[in-house]
């Protein structure tokens, strides 16, 4: 092989490296919750949608997909992957780069292998993770407030965060007592 041949046979630029691919969906509680929701019977799905909020999802694509699935469930419409894709297409959400990403996320979620019988457990786990994330966000907000707010606004900011966390705590307690 000549030097010019060797120069043209270079290593590909788009090599996958560790960390380039999302976490294994079989360990992603949000993806498993969405998968179980896609495959759950209408009555089970309705109970889950009644307790989980879009803001409980950390990943924006998961939140967006949940919003579409939940809307279908609330309408009493079929809420499987094909109907979710149809709703996304109808709303123009499958176009462009974002459309490719959300279509891929829907396919990955639909095939994640979650048991719809476990939907209640997945739903509670998603809400519990959101609850814990709320404390991280509260701490960050207080740290930022301590650096930026005037002295006379700090305590009110703390109280507002406390009220929000108390509401979240009550929601979590009620959720844990609920049967899904």
N, C-alpha and C positions, 0 to 999 in steps of 0.2 A: 504494500500500500504506500503510495507516494505521500509526500508531505501535504500536497494540496488536497488529496483524498482524506487525510486525517483531519485537516482543518475543517472540512465540510461535515464530518461526522462528530458533532459536538453533543455534549449531554443536553437533553431537552431542558428548556427554561422552566416549564410548568411541572416540575417534579413535586409530588406530594411529600410533605414532611410531617413528622409528629406535631400535632396541634393544628394542622391545616383543616382537619375535618372536625365537625361538631362532635360532641360527646355521643356515646352510644345511646340511641334512643330507648333501648331496653332499660336504661338506668335514669332516664330523664322523666321525672314525675309529671311535668307539664305535658310532654308528648304522650305519655301513657294515659293520662286523664283524657286528653283529646281523642286518642285512639279508642278508648273504651266508650267515650261519648258518641263517637261516630257509629259504633256498632251496637249501642244499647237500645233496648226497646223504648218506645216513646214515653211510657210512664216513668221508667227509671231515669231517662234523659231529662224529663221535666223536673223531677226532684233534684237532680244535680244542678240544673240551670237555675233553680230557685235559690241556691245557696252560693254559687260561685259567681264572682263578678269579673268583668274583663280586666279590671285593674289588678286582680290577683295574679295574673300571668306576668312573669318577669321578661320573657322574650317577646318583643313586639310582634313578630310573625305569629306566635302562639296566641297572643291577645287578639290579633286580627281574625285569625281562624275561629277562635272561640266566639267572638262576636257574631260571625256569620252563622255558625252552628247553633248558637243560642237563639238567634232570631228565627231560624227555621223551626227549632223545637217549640218556641213560644207561639208560632203561627200554626202549629199542629201539622206542619209539612214534613215529608221525609227529610231526614238529616244525615244521610250517608254521604260518603265522599263524592259520589257523582252529583248529588244535589248541591253540595257545598261548592263544587267546581262550577256548576251551572249558575249558582247565585253570584259567584265571583266574576264569571264571564259577563253575566247580565249587567253587573255594576261597573264593568270596564276595568276590573282589578287584575286581569290576567295579561295585560299588555305591558310590554317593555321589560326592563330589568327586574322591577318589583314583581311583575306578573310571573316571571320565570322563578323567582325565589319563593313566592307563595305557593305556586303550583308544585314545586319540588318539596316544600315543607308539607303540603297536604298529602302528597304521595308517600313521603317518609312516615308521616303520622298514621295514615290509614293502614300501613303495613307494619307498624311497630309491634303488633302481636299482643296488645293488652286485652285482658279478659273483661268483657263488659259487666260481668257479675261483680267485679271489683271496683266499679265506677265510684261508688260512695267513698271507698277508702282513698282512691286517687284524688277525688274532689276535696276531701278533708285535708289531704296532704298538701295540695296546691294552696289552699287557704292558710294552712299553718305556716308554710314557707313565706307567704306574703306577709303574714303577721310578724314573723321574725325579721324579714327584710325591712318592715316598717320601723323597727327599733334601730337598725343601722342607719336608715334615712333620718330618723329623729336625732340621732347622735351627730350626724353630719350637719344637719340643719342648726343644731345648737352651737356647734363649733363655729360655723360660719356666722351665726348671729353674734356670738361672743366677739368675733373679730370685726364685725361691720355695723351692728346696730347701736344706736345711742343707748346709754344706760337706762333711760326711762322706758325703753321698749323691750328690754331683755326679759323681764319677768312675765309680761303679757305673752311674749313669744313662747316661753316655757309652758305657760298655762294652756295655750292653744295646742301645743304638741301633746301635752298631758291629756287634754280632753279627747283628742283624736286617738291616742293610744288606748284610753279607757273604752271608747266606743269599739275599737278593734278587739279589745279583750273580751268585751261582752258578746260580740259577734262570735268569737272563737268558742267561748263557753257554750253558747246556744247551739252552735254547729256541732260540737262534740256530743251534745245530748241528742241531737236529731238523728233520725234513722233515714238513711238514703237507700 
